Amino acid sequence: MAFSQLSNSTNALAADARSLNTLKLQAGKNTPASIKEAARQFESLFMRELVKSMREATMKSGMLDSPGGDLGQDMLDQQLSVQMSGMPGGLSELIARQLSQQMAPQPTAPAPLAQRQTRPPGELVAAVQRPAANQAEFVARHSAAAAQVERASGIPSGYMLGQAGHETGWGKHEIKMAGGANSFNLFGIKAGTGWSGKVAEVTTTEFINGAAQKVVAKFRAYTSFEESFKDYARLITQSPRYAQVSQQTGSVQAFTSGLQRAGYATDPDYAAKLSRAINQTLQLQRAQA
């Protein structure tokens, strides 16, 4: 509501105490004009009640009293209260000063260490731990492929690089074929019944009923790391299972939590661990920019 509209509402406010809610809303805009007008209207309302109380205390009812006369007297009280409000050095200036002080932004003190440590694990570690040299090498090695897939899929390259780094131990534990050849599978994508390509069969850790167990599983194998990035993006953007995840790329926490809820991995701490890896990757990307 503009300042002129505030001014036009003064009479209505002076006559109707229920308008206080609207008045508080306007004062909440925290602009000098709205605060000044709100203070003036508060004073007008106060003066109206004061005049009404004084009149009722000094005037007695008589035979000439009538509803019309009461209405006219009430309108006079209203007009008088409006005219008496907003005077220099009056009550409205004091009210405006108090409103301004109460609504001024307060400086926030640093949170205690124990309180800061309650933040999501990924955000906390990313804030205090610098990425290691092997992480920087891994990100630099695969940045071009990730950037290309980002342009085609919309999935941030930092998210993909962080997940690939987490899944492979930043390149130290890449999935190998039976003869020792690289499967180029950076994301630990399993080879289900719908996969017709090459397969790498390895022993991995799965959490079954909350307990870690070693199992033999089949993973997809590719001809290049670029193919691995493309297949991952295709899985996230085209599979109904990850439909919501593909729409949550605006937040690391939302993205990783969505992956865990969709069952991307059985590790109950997967979202926290993945958030840490992605945040470290984003730090590297900002440093390299």
Buried (B, 14 or more C-beta within 10 A) or exposed (E): EEBEEBEEBBBEBBBEEEBEEBBEEBBEEEEEBBBBBBBBBBBBBBBBBEBBEEBEEEEEEEEEEEEEEEEEBBEEBBBBBBEBBBEEEBBBBEBBEEBBEEBEEEEEEEEEEEEEEEEBBBBBBBEEEEBEEEBBEBBEEBBEBBBBBBEEBEBBBBBBBBBBBBBBEBBEEBBBBEEEEBBBBBBBBEBEEEBEEBBBBBEBEEBEEEEEEEEEBEBBBBEEBBBBBBBBBEBBBEEEEBEEBBEBBEEBBBBBBBBBEBEBBBBEEBBBBBBBBBBBBBBBBEEEE
